[in-house]
């Protein structure tokens, strides 16, 4: 799809999804994955479930790319974190690792076919995260990086009218127990 000249053929299935379910599904994908054998992947579930209007398959692909890139940039034994949070403007899913991205690389991070690694099939991960989120989910992918705090990749989904009405009209039942699921 991303290699074709017509990515607009993708038809996202935008539906209301539980942020906890999305995070749990990503956790399950990586639970026994060979990529995380030498790393610690921590998935923090929100205290209260957050509902988002998204295509869960596309969102999981974006988060998986963020995790894979974070793992490739990290050292064995390093920790990666995945979480989401809501503010007045929308919901942000984030993946953090302790590594810093130098400016000469960060300027090109979303450029198609740009990679710091050699080999075939490289340079599409961050490009596809941005393409999928912005073109098909009405979302925004961005990152922050500094030597002291490492790197956090984020995908921001703006609050939708449908979900705003959902929050106003529905009683959302969830337990207020803090959960942290670790791999």
N, C-alpha and C positions, 0 to 999 in steps of 0.2 A: 504494500500500500504506500509506504513512504517513499519508495523508490520510483513509483509510477509518477506520471505527470498529472494525474488526476486524483489527488487525495480527497477531493470533494465528493467522491463516490461513497465515502463512509457516511452512514446515516446513524448518528448517535441516538440511543434510546434513553432520553432524559426522563428519569423517574425519581421519586423521593426515595432516598436510601439513608439508612442508619450509618452514622460515622463509625460507630462501634463495630458494625458488621463489616464495613470496608477494612478497618484496621485489623480485625480478626482474620479476615480472608488473606490479607497480605502476610500476616504472621504465619498462617498455615502454609502458605506458599514457600516460606523460607525455613520452616521448622526443621526439616531434614535436608535442606539444600546444601550441596557441597560447597557453595560459595561462602556460607557462614560458619563452616566448621572451625575456623581459627579465630572467629570474631564473636563479640557479644552484641546481639541485636535486641534492643529493648523496645517494646511496643507499649506505650502508655495510653490506656483507654481513658476517655473523658469521664469525669464523675457523673455527669448527666449526658444522656445520648443527645447528639446533635444530628438533625436531619438536613440533608443536602439534596438539591436537585442536580442530578448528574447521571452520566452513564457509568455504572459501576465497573464495567469491563475496561473502559478507557481510563478511569481514575486509578484502578489497580495497576494498569500498565504504566502509567505515569509514576506512581509511587514505587513500583518495582524498578523502574529505570533509575530513580533517585537512589534507592538502596544499592543497586548494583554499582553505580558510579561511586557511591560513598565507600563501599567495600573495596573497590579497586584502588581508591586513593588512600586507604587506611593500611595500617601495619597489623600483622597478626597479634591478637590479644586486645586490639582496640575495641571500643564500644561505639555503636551507632544507635541513635534514638529515632523513633517514629512516633508522632503524636498529631493531634489536631486540637484546634481551639476556635471558639467563636467570639467575635466582637460585634459591634453595632453595624458593621458594614458587610459581614459575611463570615465565612469559615475558611481557615487556613490549615492545610495538612503540611507537616514539616518533617524533614529528615536531616539529622545533624550528624556530623563526624568531626573529629578533633583536628583534622588536617586543614591547612591554609592553602588557598589557591592564589598563586602569584598573579600580579596585575597583567602581565603579558599573556597569560592563559585565560584569566577571567574575562578579558575583553572579547575573546573569541569563543567563549564557552557554549553559546547557542548556535554557533555557525555550523551549517551542514558540512559533514565530512571532516570536521576538525577533531583531532584526538591527540592526546599525549602518549598514547600507546600505538604500537605498530601492529600491522596485520590486517587481513581482510575483514570487512564488515564493521569497521570501527568508525566512530564519529557520527553516529546517528542517535545515540541515547539522549543527550541533552537537547539536540535539535528536535527529536520527536516529542519530547516532553512539552516543549514550547508549542510546537505545531498542534499537537492533539489538544492541549488545554485551551489555547487561544482560538483555534479555528472551530473546534467542535463542542467545547464545554462552556464557552464564554467565561473562561477563567484566565488567571495570569500566573505564569511561572517566573520566579525570580530567586536570587540567592544573596546571602550576605557571607562575607568571609573576612577574617582577620587573624593575625598570628595568635593572639591570646585566646580567642573564643572558638576558633575552628570555622567550619563552613556549615551553613544551614540552607538547604534548598526548600522552597515553599511553593505550593500551588494554592492560590486564593480563589475561592468560589464566592462571587458576590451574592448577597441576600437576594432572593427572588421574591416577587410579589406573591407567587403561589405559596411559598413557605412562610412568608410573613403572615398571610391569612391562616395558614395551617396552625402556626403558633398561637394566634389569637383565638381560633375557633375550636381547637382540640386540646384536651387534657393529655399531655404527654406523660406517660407513666414510666418512670425509671427510678432506680434506686440511687441514692446519693452516697454510695460507697465508693471510695477512691479505689481504682483498679490499676494495677500495673502488671502487664503480662510480659514476661521475659523469655527469650529463647536461649 
